[in-house]
């Protein structure tokens, strides 16, 4: 369902920006709000100060693509 939310959100963001196509930047902007409640951390990660936001941000840094 997260992928569906990102696709629909990407389309909405593109339209809001006056475009008829989704860009990688649209997906990057949506990644944190969409994935924030879908990623779960364990107790060890929590104890080490790892947050969901840090995980998603790191994931987006490692994903290479056009405009990255």
Secondary structure, DSSP 8 states (H G I E B T S, - for coil): -HHHHHHHHHHHHHHHTT-SS--HHHHHHHHHHHHTTT----HHHHHTT--HHHHHHHHHHH---TT-
